Amino acid sequence: MHLVVSLEPFVTISDLVQELKGASSFEANKRLNRQALEWQRG
């Protein structure tokens, strides 16, 4: 996947990736109507 984003100077890349991953897994789980994607332990 390729993204073009514009960030404010105080937003870190790691924070952006965390938000993108969280939002995309939430949306996928909502659309699939089940817990298809979740964080793994370890």
C-alpha distance matrix in Angstrom:
0.0 3.8 6.7 10.3 12.7 16.4 18.0 21.7 23.3 24.0 20.4 19.1 15.6 16.4 17.6 14.6 12.4 15.3 15.4 11.8 12.2 15.7 15.1 12.5 14.8 17.8 16.6 15.9 19.3 21.0 19.9 20.8 24.0 24.0 22.7 20.0 17.8 19.6 19.9 21.7 24.9 25.3
3.8 0.0 3.8 6.9 9.8 13.5 15.5 19.2 20.8 22.0 18.7 17.7 14.3 16.0 17.1 13.8 12.4 15.8 15.7 12.4 13.8 17.1 16.3 14.3 17.2 19.8 18.6 18.5 21.9 23.3 22.4 23.7 26.7 26.9 25.6 23.2 20.8 22.4 22.4 24.3 27.3 27.5
6.7 3.8 0.0 3.7 6.2 9.9 12.1 15.8 17.7 19.0 15.8 15.3 12.4 14.5 15.0 11.4 11.0 14.4 13.7 10.7 13.0 16.0 14.8 13.6 16.9 18.9 17.7 18.4 21.8 22.7 22.1 24.0 26.6 27.0 25.7 23.9 21.3 22.6 22.6 25.0 27.8 28.1
10.3 6.9 3.7 0.0 3.8 7.0 9.9 13.6 15.6 17.5 14.8 14.9 12.6 15.4 15.6 12.1 12.7 16.1 15.1 12.8 15.7 18.3 16.9 16.3 19.8 21.4 20.3 21.4 24.7 25.3 24.8 27.0 29.5 30.1 28.8 27.2 24.6 25.6 25.5 28.0 30.6 30.8
12.7 9.8 6.2 3.8 0.0 3.7 6.4 10.0 12.4 14.1 11.4 12.2 10.5 13.6 13.1 9.7 11.4 14.4 13.1 11.5 14.9 17.0 15.7 15.9 19.4 20.5 19.8 21.5 24.4 24.8 24.9 27.3 29.4 29.9 28.5 27.3 24.6 25.2 24.8 27.6 29.9 30.2
16.4 13.5 9.9 7.0 3.7 0.0 3.8 6.9 9.5 11.7 9.9 11.5 11.0 14.3 13.5 10.7 13.3 16.0 14.5 13.9 17.4 19.0 17.8 18.7 22.0 22.8 22.3 24.4 27.1 27.2 27.6 30.2 32.0 32.5 31.1 30.2 27.3 27.6 27.1 29.9 32.0 32.1
18.0 15.5 12.1 9.9 6.4 3.8 0.0 3.7 6.3 8.0 6.2 8.3 8.8 12.0 10.8 8.7 12.0 14.2 12.9 13.3 16.7 17.9 17.2 18.7 21.7 22.3 22.4 24.7 27.0 27.3 28.2 30.6 32.1 32.3 30.6 30.0 26.9 26.7 25.8 28.6 30.3 30.3
21.7 19.2 15.8 13.6 10.0 6.9 3.7 0.0 3.8 5.5 5.6 8.7 10.6 13.4 11.8 10.8 14.4 15.9 14.6 15.8 19.1 19.8 19.3 21.3 24.1 24.3 24.7 27.2 29.2 29.3 30.5 33.0 34.2 34.4 32.6 32.4 29.3 28.7 27.6 30.4 31.8 31.8
23.3 20.8 17.7 15.6 12.4 9.5 6.3 3.8 0.0 3.8 5.7 7.8 10.3 13.1 12.2 12.0 15.3 16.8 16.4 17.7 20.6 21.5 21.6 23.5 26.1 26.6 27.3 29.6 31.5 31.9 33.3 35.5 36.7 36.6 34.5 34.2 30.9 30.0 28.4 30.9 32.0 31.5
24.0 22.0 19.0 17.5 14.1 11.7 8.0 5.5 3.8 0.0 3.9 6.4 9.8 11.6 10.1 10.9 14.3 15.0 14.6 16.8 19.3 19.7 20.2 22.5 24.6 24.9 26.1 28.5 30.0 30.4 32.2 34.3 35.2 34.9 32.6 32.6 29.3 28.0 26.3 28.8 29.6 29.2
20.4 18.7 15.8 14.8 11.4 9.9 6.2 5.6 5.7 3.9 0.0 3.8 6.7 8.5 6.7 7.0 10.5 11.4 11.0 12.9 15.5 16.1 16.6 18.8 20.9 21.4 22.5 24.8 26.4 27.0 28.6 30.7 31.7 31.3 29.1 29.0 25.6 24.5 23.0 25.6 26.7 26.5
19.1 17.7 15.3 14.9 12.2 11.5 8.3 8.7 7.8 6.4 3.8 0.0 3.8 5.4 5.2 6.4 8.8 10.0 10.8 12.5 14.4 15.5 16.7 18.4 20.2 21.3 22.7 24.5 26.0 27.1 28.7 30.4 31.6 30.9 28.3 27.9 24.3 23.1 21.1 23.4 24.3 23.7
15.6 14.3 12.4 12.6 10.5 11.0 8.8 10.6 10.3 9.8 6.7 3.8 0.0 3.8 5.4 5.1 6.2 8.6 9.9 10.5 12.2 14.2 15.4 16.4 18.3 19.9 21.1 22.4 24.2 25.7 26.9 28.4 29.9 29.2 26.6 25.8 22.2 21.3 19.4 21.5 22.9 22.3
16.4 16.0 14.5 15.4 13.6 14.3 12.0 13.4 13.1 11.6 8.5 5.4 3.8 0.0 3.8 5.4 5.1 6.1 8.6 9.9 10.5 12.1 14.2 15.3 16.5 18.1 19.9 21.0 22.4 24.2 25.7 26.9 28.2 27.0 24.2 23.5 19.8 18.4 16.2 18.2 19.3 18.7
17.6 17.1 15.0 15.6 13.1 13.5 10.8 11.8 12.2 10.1 6.7 5.2 5.4 3.8 0.0 3.8 5.5 5.1 6.2 8.6 10.0 10.6 12.2 14.2 15.5 16.4 18.3 20.0 21.2 22.4 24.3 25.8 26.8 25.9 23.2 23.1 19.5 18.1 16.3 18.9 20.0 20.0
14.6 13.8 11.4 12.1 9.7 10.7 8.7 10.8 12.0 10.9 7.0 6.4 5.1 5.4 3.8 0.0 3.8 5.4 5.2 6.2 8.6 10.0 10.6 12.2 14.3 15.4 16.5 18.2 20.0 21.1 22.5 24.2 25.6 25.1 22.8 22.3 18.9 18.2 17.1 19.8 21.6 21.9
12.4 12.4 11.0 12.7 11.4 13.3 12.0 14.4 15.3 14.3 10.5 8.8 6.2 5.1 5.5 3.8 0.0 3.8 5.4 5.0 6.0 8.4 9.9 10.4 12.1 14.0 15.3 16.3 18.1 19.8 21.0 22.2 23.9 23.0 20.5 19.6 16.1 15.5 14.2 16.7 18.7 19.0
15.3 15.8 14.4 16.1 14.4 16.0 14.2 15.9 16.8 15.0 11.4 10.0 8.6 6.1 5.1 5.4 3.8 0.0 3.8 5.5 5.3 6.1 8.5 10.0 10.8 12.1 14.2 15.5 16.5 18.2 20.0 21.2 22.3 21.1 18.4 18.1 14.5 13.2 11.7 14.6 16.3 16.9
15.4 15.7 13.7 15.1 13.1 14.5 12.9 14.6 16.4 14.6 11.0 10.8 9.9 8.6 6.2 5.2 5.4 3.8 0.0 3.8 5.5 5.2 6.0 8.4 10.0 10.5 12.1 14.1 15.4 16.3 18.2 19.9 20.9 20.3 18.1 18.1 14.9 14.1 13.6 16.9 18.9 20.0
11.8 12.4 10.7 12.8 11.5 13.9 13.3 15.8 17.7 16.8 12.9 12.5 10.5 9.9 8.6 6.2 5.0 5.5 3.8 0.0 3.8 5.5 5.2 6.0 8.5 9.9 10.5 12.1 14.2 15.3 16.4 18.1 19.7 19.4 17.5 16.7 13.7 13.8 13.8 17.0 19.6 20.7
12.2 13.8 13.0 15.7 14.9 17.4 16.7 19.1 20.6 19.3 15.5 14.4 12.2 10.5 10.0 8.6 6.0 5.3 5.5 3.8 0.0 3.8 5.6 5.3 6.1 8.4 10.0 10.5 12.1 14.1 15.4 16.4 17.9 17.0 14.7 13.7 10.3 10.3 10.2 13.3 16.0 17.4
15.7 17.1 16.0 18.3 17.0 19.0 17.9 19.8 21.5 19.7 16.1 15.5 14.2 12.1 10.6 10.0 8.4 6.1 5.2 5.5 3.8 0.0 3.8 5.6 5.4 6.1 8.6 10.0 10.7 12.2 14.3 15.4 16.3 15.4 13.0 13.0 9.9 9.3 9.6 13.2 15.7 17.6
15.1 16.3 14.8 16.9 15.7 17.8 17.2 19.3 21.6 20.2 16.6 16.7 15.4 14.2 12.2 10.6 9.9 8.5 6.0 5.2 5.6 3.8 0.0 3.8 5.6 5.1 6.1 8.6 10.0 10.5 12.2 14.2 15.2 15.2 13.7 13.7 11.3 11.7 12.8 16.5 19.2 21.2
12.5 14.3 13.6 16.3 15.9 18.7 18.7 21.3 23.5 22.5 18.8 18.4 16.4 15.3 14.2 12.2 10.4 10.0 8.4 6.0 5.3 5.6 3.8 0.0 3.8 5.4 5.1 6.1 8.6 9.8 10.6 12.2 14.0 14.0 12.7 11.7 9.5 10.9 12.5 15.8 19.0 21.1
14.8 17.2 16.9 19.8 19.4 22.0 21.7 24.1 26.1 24.6 20.9 20.2 18.3 16.5 15.5 14.3 12.1 10.8 10.0 8.5 6.1 5.4 5.6 3.8 0.0 3.8 5.4 5.1 6.1 8.5 9.9 10.4 11.9 11.0 9.1 8.4 5.9 7.3 9.4 12.7 16.0 18.5
17.8 19.8 18.9 21.4 20.5 22.8 22.3 24.3 26.6 24.9 21.4 21.3 19.9 18.1 16.4 15.4 14.0 12.1 10.5 9.9 8.4 6.1 5.1 5.4 3.8 0.0 3.8 5.5 5.2 6.1 8.7 10.0 10.4 10.1 8.8 9.5 8.0 8.9 11.3 14.9 17.8 20.5
16.6 18.6 17.7 20.3 19.8 22.3 22.4 24.7 27.3 26.1 22.5 22.7 21.1 19.9 18.3 16.5 15.3 14.2 12.1 10.5 10.0 8.6 6.1 5.1 5.4 3.8 0.0 3.8 5.5 5.0 6.1 8.5 9.7 10.7 10.5 10.5 9.8 11.8 14.4 17.8 21.0 23.7
15.9 18.5 18.4 21.4 21.5 24.4 24.7 27.2 29.6 28.5 24.8 24.5 22.4 21.0 20.0 18.2 16.3 15.5 14.1 12.1 10.5 10.0 8.6 6.1 5.1 5.5 3.8 0.0 3.8 5.4 5.2 6.1 8.4 8.8 8.7 7.6 7.4 10.4 13.4 16.3 19.8 22.5
19.3 21.9 21.8 24.7 24.4 27.1 27.0 29.2 31.5 30.0 26.4 26.0 24.2 22.4 21.2 20.0 18.1 16.5 15.4 14.2 12.1 10.7 10.0 8.6 6.1 5.2 5.5 3.8 0.0 3.8 5.5 5.1 5.9 5.4 5.3 5.6 6.4 8.8 12.3 15.2 18.4 21.5
21.0 23.3 22.7 25.3 24.8 27.2 27.3 29.3 31.9 30.4 27.0 27.1 25.7 24.2 22.4 21.1 19.8 18.2 16.3 15.3 14.1 12.2 10.5 9.8 8.5 6.1 5.0 5.4 3.8 0.0 3.8 5.5 5.0 6.8 8.1 9.2 10.1 12.2 15.6 18.6 21.7 24.8
19.9 22.4 22.1 24.8 24.9 27.6 28.2 30.5 33.3 32.2 28.6 28.7 26.9 25.7 24.3 22.5 21.0 20.0 18.2 16.4 15.4 14.3 12.2 10.6 9.9 8.7 6.1 5.2 5.5 3.8 0.0 3.8 5.4 8.0 10.0 9.9 11.4 14.2 17.7 20.5 23.8 26.9
20.8 23.7 24.0 27.0 27.3 30.2 30.6 33.0 35.5 34.3 30.7 30.4 28.4 26.9 25.8 24.2 22.2 21.2 19.9 18.1 16.4 15.4 14.2 12.2 10.4 10.0 8.5 6.1 5.1 5.5 3.8 0.0 3.8 5.5 7.9 7.3 9.8 13.0 16.6 18.9 22.3 25.4
24.0 26.7 26.6 29.5 29.4 32.0 32.1 34.2 36.7 35.2 31.7 31.6 29.9 28.2 26.8 25.6 23.9 22.3 20.9 19.7 17.9 16.3 15.2 14.0 11.9 10.4 9.7 8.4 5.9 5.0 5.4 3.8 0.0 3.8 7.2 8.4 11.1 13.4 17.2 19.5 22.5 25.9
24.0 26.9 27.0 30.1 29.9 32.5 32.3 34.4 36.6 34.9 31.3 30.9 29.2 27.0 25.9 25.1 23.0 21.1 20.3 19.4 17.0 15.4 15.2 14.0 11.0 10.1 10.7 8.8 5.4 6.8 8.0 5.5 3.8 0.0 3.8 5.6 8.6 10.6 14.3 16.3 19.1 22.7
22.7 25.6 25.7 28.8 28.5 31.1 30.6 32.6 34.5 32.6 29.1 28.3 26.6 24.2 23.2 22.8 20.5 18.4 18.1 17.5 14.7 13.0 13.7 12.7 9.1 8.8 10.5 8.7 5.3 8.1 10.0 7.9 7.2 3.8 0.0 3.8 5.7 6.9 10.6 12.6 15.4 18.9
20.0 23.2 23.9 27.2 27.3 30.2 30.0 32.4 34.2 32.6 29.0 27.9 25.8 23.5 23.1 22.3 19.6 18.1 18.1 16.7 13.7 13.0 13.7 11.7 8.4 9.5 10.5 7.6 5.6 9.2 9.9 7.3 8.4 5.6 3.8 0.0 3.8 6.7 10.4 12.0 15.3 18.5
17.8 20.8 21.3 24.6 24.6 27.3 26.9 29.3 30.9 29.3 25.6 24.3 22.2 19.8 19.5 18.9 16.1 14.5 14.9 13.7 10.3 9.9 11.3 9.5 5.9 8.0 9.8 7.4 6.4 10.1 11.4 9.8 11.1 8.6 5.7 3.8 0.0 3.8 7.1 9.3 12.8 15.7
19.6 22.4 22.6 25.6 25.2 27.6 26.7 28.7 30.0 28.0 24.5 23.1 21.3 18.4 18.1 18.2 15.5 13.2 14.1 13.8 10.3 9.3 11.7 10.9 7.3 8.9 11.8 10.4 8.8 12.2 14.2 13.0 13.4 10.6 6.9 6.7 3.8 0.0 3.8 6.4 9.6 12.7
19.9 22.4 22.6 25.5 24.8 27.1 25.8 27.6 28.4 26.3 23.0 21.1 19.4 16.2 16.3 17.1 14.2 11.7 13.6 13.8 10.2 9.6 12.8 12.5 9.4 11.3 14.4 13.4 12.3 15.6 17.7 16.6 17.2 14.3 10.6 10.4 7.1 3.8 0.0 3.8 6.6 9.3
21.7 24.3 25.0 28.0 27.6 29.9 28.6 30.4 30.9 28.8 25.6 23.4 21.5 18.2 18.9 19.8 16.7 14.6 16.9 17.0 13.3 13.2 16.5 15.8 12.7 14.9 17.8 16.3 15.2 18.6 20.5 18.9 19.5 16.3 12.6 12.0 9.3 6.4 3.8 0.0 3.8 6.5
24.9 27.3 27.8 30.6 29.9 32.0 30.3 31.8 32.0 29.6 26.7 24.3 22.9 19.3 20.0 21.6 18.7 16.3 18.9 19.6 16.0 15.7 19.2 19.0 16.0 17.8 21.0 19.8 18.4 21.7 23.8 22.3 22.5 19.1 15.4 15.3 12.8 9.6 6.6 3.8 0.0 3.8
25.3 27.5 28.1 30.8 30.2 32.1 30.3 31.8 31.5 29.2 26.5 23.7 22.3 18.7 20.0 21.9 19.0 16.9 20.0 20.7 17.4 17.6 21.2 21.1 18.5 20.5 23.7 22.5 21.5 24.8 26.9 25.4 25.9 22.7 18.9 18.5 15.7 12.7 9.3 6.5 3.8 0.0
